[in-house]
Amino acid sequence: MSVFEIEGWLTLLVVFVLLAVKIFAFVNCLLFPAEAYEAAGKLTKPAWAIILGLGALISVLAAGMPFLISLAFTIAALVYLADVRPALSGLRRR
């Protein structure tokens, strides 16, 4: 096995992991009610659903998309998971 084959397999692994992160973030954003986003002071639920859904959909359909577009959607998913999701999870139902 050559170095280029190893690099190809590692790149493929990273692409699939990032795709899984985008899909997880999208599905997770659908699980919280719209009121929770407003109560947490975050972007609205439809806005997050569109951003994360487009990121996951484009990643699936356009596997060879430009790096900057992929990076932007990956950053959006990571921001959701690192900032928005904890804020939503911290809200308690009464």
C-alpha positions as a Markdown table, in Angstrom:
| # | Residue | x | y | z |
|---|---|---|---|---|
| 1 | Met | 0.0 | 0.0 | 0.0 |
| 2 | Ser | 1.5 | 3.3 | -1.0 |
| 3 | Val | 1.4 | 6.6 | 0.8 |
| 4 | Phe | -1.1 | 8.0 | -1.7 |
| 5 | Glu | -3.5 | 5.1 | -1.0 |
| 6 | Ile | -3.3 | 5.7 | 2.7 |
| 7 | Glu | -3.9 | 9.5 | 2.2 |
| 8 | Gly | -6.9 | 8.7 | 0.0 |
| 9 | Trp | -8.4 | 6.4 | 2.7 |
| 10 | Leu | -7.8 | 9.0 | 5.4 |
| 11 | Thr | -9.3 | 11.7 | 3.3 |
| 12 | Leu | -12.4 | 9.5 | 2.7 |
| 13 | Leu | -12.7 | 8.8 | 6.4 |
| 14 | Val | -12.5 | 12.5 | 7.3 |
| 15 | Val | -15.2 | 13.3 | 4.7 |
| 16 | Phe | -17.5 | 10.7 | 6.1 |
| 17 | Val | -17.0 | 11.8 | 9.7 |
| 18 | Leu | -17.7 | 15.4 | 8.7 |
| 19 | Leu | -20.8 | 14.3 | 6.9 |
| 20 | Ala | -22.0 | 12.4 | 9.9 |
| 21 | Val | -21.4 | 15.5 | 12.1 |
| 22 | Lys | -23.5 | 17.7 | 9.7 |
| 23 | Ile | -26.3 | 15.1 | 9.6 |
| 24 | Phe | -26.3 | 14.7 | 13.4 |
| 25 | Ala | -26.4 | 18.5 | 13.9 |
| 26 | Phe | -29.3 | 18.8 | 11.4 |
| 27 | Val | -31.3 | 16.0 | 13.0 |
| 28 | Asn | -30.6 | 17.4 | 16.5 |
| 29 | Cys | -31.7 | 20.9 | 15.6 |
| 30 | Leu | -35.1 | 19.5 | 14.6 |
| 31 | Leu | -35.6 | 17.9 | 18.0 |
| 32 | Phe | -35.9 | 21.1 | 19.9 |
| 33 | Pro | -39.0 | 23.3 | 19.8 |
| 34 | Ala | -38.9 | 26.7 | 18.1 |
| 35 | Glu | -39.6 | 28.5 | 21.4 |
| 36 | Ala | -36.4 | 27.1 | 22.9 |
| 37 | Tyr | -34.3 | 28.9 | 20.3 |
| 38 | Glu | -36.0 | 32.2 | 21.1 |
| 39 | Ala | -35.6 | 31.6 | 24.8 |
| 40 | Ala | -31.9 | 30.8 | 24.5 |
| 41 | Gly | -31.4 | 34.0 | 22.4 |
| 42 | Lys | -30.1 | 32.1 | 19.4 |
| 43 | Leu | -30.9 | 32.2 | 15.7 |
| 44 | Thr | -34.4 | 30.8 | 15.0 |
| 45 | Lys | -35.2 | 27.1 | 14.4 |
| 46 | Pro | -36.1 | 27.5 | 10.7 |
| 47 | Ala | -32.8 | 29.4 | 10.1 |
| 48 | Trp | -30.7 | 26.7 | 11.8 |
| 49 | Ala | -32.7 | 23.9 | 10.0 |
| 50 | Ile | -32.1 | 25.6 | 6.6 |
| 51 | Ile | -28.4 | 26.1 | 7.2 |
| 52 | Leu | -27.7 | 22.7 | 8.6 |
| 53 | Gly | -30.1 | 20.9 | 6.2 |
| 54 | Leu | -28.5 | 22.6 | 3.2 |
| 55 | Gly | -25.0 | 21.7 | 4.5 |
| 56 | Ala | -25.9 | 18.0 | 4.9 |
| 57 | Leu | -27.8 | 17.9 | 1.6 |
| 58 | Ile | -25.1 | 19.5 | -0.5 |
| 59 | Ser | -22.5 | 17.3 | 1.2 |
| 60 | Val | -24.4 | 14.2 | 0.2 |
| 61 | Leu | -25.3 | 15.3 | -3.4 |
| 62 | Ala | -22.1 | 17.2 | -4.3 |
| 63 | Ala | -19.3 | 15.1 | -3.0 |
| 64 | Gly | -16.7 | 17.1 | -4.9 |
| 65 | Met | -17.9 | 20.5 | -3.8 |
| 66 | Pro | -15.4 | 23.3 | -3.4 |
| 67 | Phe | -13.4 | 23.2 | -0.2 |
| 68 | Leu | -14.6 | 26.6 | 1.1 |
| 69 | Ile | -18.3 | 25.7 | 0.8 |
| 70 | Ser | -17.7 | 22.5 | 2.6 |
| 71 | Leu | -15.7 | 24.3 | 5.3 |
| 72 | Ala | -18.4 | 26.9 | 5.8 |
| 73 | Phe | -21.1 | 24.2 | 6.4 |
| 74 | Thr | -18.8 | 22.2 | 8.6 |
| 75 | Ile | -18.1 | 25.3 | 10.7 |
| 76 | Ala | -21.9 | 26.0 | 10.9 |
| 77 | Ala | -22.5 | 22.5 | 12.2 |
| 78 | Leu | -19.7 | 22.8 | 14.7 |
| 79 | Val | -21.0 | 26.2 | 15.9 |
| 80 | Tyr | -24.4 | 24.7 | 16.4 |
| 81 | Leu | -23.0 | 21.7 | 18.4 |
| 82 | Ala | -20.7 | 23.8 | 20.5 |
| 83 | Asp | -22.8 | 26.9 | 21.2 |
| 84 | Val | -26.5 | 26.4 | 20.3 |
| 85 | Arg | -27.1 | 22.8 | 21.4 |
| 86 | Pro | -25.7 | 23.3 | 24.9 |
| 87 | Ala | -27.9 | 26.5 | 25.3 |
| 88 | Leu | -31.0 | 24.6 | 24.2 |
| 89 | Ser | -30.2 | 21.6 | 26.4 |
| 90 | Gly | -29.7 | 23.9 | 29.4 |
| 91 | Leu | -33.3 | 25.1 | 29.2 |
| 92 | Arg | -35.7 | 23.1 | 31.4 |
| 93 | Arg | -39.3 | 22.4 | 30.6 |
| 94 | Arg | -41.7 | 23.5 | 33.2 |
